[in-house]
């Protein structure tokens, strides 16, 4: 089980990302647009810098839904490898079977 503070910190980051998503996307599009002049692009970059750092989507960490473990995360299931194996062996994940050959 991950530290509760780490899980809560990640949840706060998710909220900030959601709050600033539209503004971030708009400014990012302006800053990356090569057809605009450098002044406009620079102003967009400066406004991007004013947005809180934790509002950047790359700062959100994928974590296991049950344990909060950050490593060995499977996006398809939202679980870490350990929980995926435990729940899969118990038959609690539909369509998941243990392979053997």
C-alpha positions in Angstrom: 0.0 0.0 0.0 1.3 3.4 -1.0 1.6 6.2 1.5 -1.7 8.0 1.8 0.0 11.4 1.4 1.3 10.4 -2.0 -2.1 9.2 -3.1 -3.8 12.4 -1.9 -1.1 14.5 -3.6 -1.8 12.8 -6.9 -5.6 13.4 -6.5 -4.9 17.1 -5.9 -2.9 17.1 -9.1 -5.7 15.5 -11.0 -8.2 18.2 -9.8 -5.8 21.0 -10.9 -5.3 19.4 -14.3 -9.0 19.1 -14.8 -9.5 22.7 -13.7 -6.9 24.2 -16.0 -7.3 21.8 -18.9 -9.1 24.2 -21.3 -6.8 27.1 -20.6 -3.7 24.9 -20.8 -4.7 23.4 -24.1 -5.6 26.8 -25.6 -2.3 28.4 -24.6 -0.3 25.4 -25.7 -1.9 25.5 -29.1 -1.0 29.2 -29.5 2.5 28.6 -28.3 3.1 25.7 -30.6 1.6 27.4 -33.7 4.4 28.1 -36.1 2.3 30.4 -38.3 2.0 33.0 -35.6 4.6 35.7 -34.9 7.2 35.2 -32.2 5.7 37.9 -29.9 2.3 36.2 -29.6 3.9 32.8 -29.1 6.2 34.3 -26.4 3.2 35.8 -24.6 1.4 32.4 -24.6 4.5 30.8 -23.1 4.7 33.4 -20.4 1.0 32.8 -19.5 1.7 29.1 -19.5 4.4 29.7 -16.9 1.8 31.4 -14.7 -0.4 28.3 -14.5 0.5 26.2 -11.4 3.1 23.5 -12.1 0.8 20.7 -10.9 -1.8 21.7 -13.5 0.5 20.1 -16.1 -0.9 16.7 -17.2 2.5 15.1 -17.2 2.8 15.5 -13.4 -0.1 13.1 -12.8 1.1 9.7 -11.9 -0.9 6.5 -12.9 -1.6 4.6 -9.7 -3.3 1.3 -8.8 -7.0 1.8 -8.0 -6.9 -0.5 -5.0 -3.4 -0.1 -3.5 -2.2 3.2 -4.9 1.0 1.5 -6.1 2.7 3.6 -8.8 4.8 1.0 -10.5 3.8 -1.9 -12.7 0.5 -0.2 -13.7 -1.8 -1.6 -16.4 -3.9 1.1 -18.0 -6.4 -1.3 -19.4 -7.4 -2.5 -15.9 -6.3 0.5 -13.7 -4.5 -1.9 -11.5 -0.9 -2.8 -10.7 0.6 -6.1 -11.7 0.3 -7.6 -8.2 -3.4 -6.8 -7.8 -4.1 -7.8 -11.4 -2.7 -11.2 -10.7 -4.5 -11.7 -7.4 -7.9 -10.6 -8.8 -7.3 -12.6 -12.0 -6.5 -15.8 -10.1 -9.7 -15.3 -8.0 -11.7 -14.9 -11.2 -12.9 -11.4 -10.4 -11.8 -9.8 -13.7 -14.0 -10.8 -16.6 -12.3 -12.1 -19.6 -8.9 -12.5 -17.9 -7.5 -16.0 -17.8 -4.1 -17.3 -16.7 -2.2 -18.6 -19.7 -0.3 -21.8 -19.7 1.4 -23.6 -22.5 
